[in-house]
């Protein structure tokens, strides 16, 4: 494991080059690269607002700007998670030539997919800041929680990305399963709604490691509160475990990549 | 120890043949089915295939080493094990230093990126740092000859341009051990020549180079030592001429005697004055013995001898009939023996003598033996091409500053009528 990490460090420049390639290609293909990064979060926010508007109508309660801000704040990390898992899933099978012909640590591919998605996230974040300013969300010292929460999302995405990239190399239909899970995952994750809206049963939802992290974002950016620490601890533990297990799983299967792809 | 660049010890590589499950849709029913029928497991285990078996060899630092063998010998697997893309099933591989492979160039290119971007991408894939690439960038581009297209997306490149840029990047990596596939055959003749010169320079600069190729000529040109691989086994290791000779005898096309034919070519032997031989010096004599057995009576036969080069072009052909021996009729049980004496005015390379039996009565070949033998010809003169004209320079002179009155100059030559020889063959300076 230690040796694997040292090897990965040795190839760090290649990791950045491949991430840079992914970003460049993505932005070159679409005429408006900026829109590419913003489109998915915008769609998520718009559908979230629609859903919340329906909730508000049914409950005869007004839709508050804080709710919209909360949806926007949670949509971005969610979009990042979905995009890095989706690109990660295709990262090995899409680079067939490089997997079979050249030696380097292959976890570079899923990690580069995460980095490229992180770039999209940063672009979209600038748009989010403008939105939050327009909504007069304000700020507090709790904002400093946000980078730590994002780091956990990144670790979680990397761990899952490694597992699905390796699995889809061996089983071609894994990508369909992943796609379905990602599409419907948003309903089991508090993006459009808050956990407390589900009352006591909301706890079950927090078992999803993304849930406490997204709730944390909403708490520290919109509600100006600290995240719920016990649940956050659980999510951090799970994210670290996802990374460790994902990496071990990936390295275990890596020697068989070239002959199985 | 430190003078060994690379050592393989008892390397085995196993592949599973037949169906493997590459989708969950197939795997899940198979797994549940397997729980009830235990024997299926052992059945799939049997379908394995050893691509490499007990391979051991070492390559010294600064040596050019060739790995040759026919198709399916395990060369590609060997290359993948050497480049560490595949892990051997058993055995070990030790490498001192950085290995880089020059295989199927352009594999790392992304079609939407420009030549410049791809140079950086491919360079770092091959293990160069950004700074190294930046330092060598101009050299790489100049070598590829794509200076004016370097900012064009690679998708607009021709396949030759792709390969040239690929080679140019790959050739500038400067690894401790360089693995070379069949990549020297890209681009036009001029580029190929440049590649060859570059490879020679790399070897002279002390890099360890491994050629994995079925192109004997490349291996013979560059490598001092070689390994012959067949069916996953090492057949022989040693000095290149020795290994090539072995290859010739070992892999001679063994032709199953076709019982249904009335007459067959039963034996073809190539020899020199001393006896059977596969390695000839250009310009020397060779004798080819052909034996024909007749099972049934057959009339108006002639033995045809022809030579093919590595690209399977027929370079030369003749027959006993055309050489003035007429046609021959054989009775059942007869054996015909004939010997051709030829002068091998061939260039440096590998050639395949072939023999067929032509029946003039029905005007078709009765029996054909393609690549009946393989011979390796080496030339003392530094010449290239399939033939050897045994050239000598008999005159070279420089007429300084006399371009305008070139007539005066050539008038002194032996061949006054051929004005161009004197003005183009020597290095002409215009100052």
Interface residues (C-beta under 8 A of the other chain):
Chain A: X13 X14 X17 X18 X21 X24 X25 X28 X29 X97 X98 X99 X100 X101 X102 X103 X104 X170 X171 X172 X173 X174 X177 X255 X258 X259 X260
Chain B: X15 X20 X21 X22 X23 X24 X25 X27 X80 X83 X84 X85 X86 X87 X99 X101 X103 X104 X107 X108 X110 X112 X113 X117 X120 X121 X124 X125 X126 X127 X129 X130
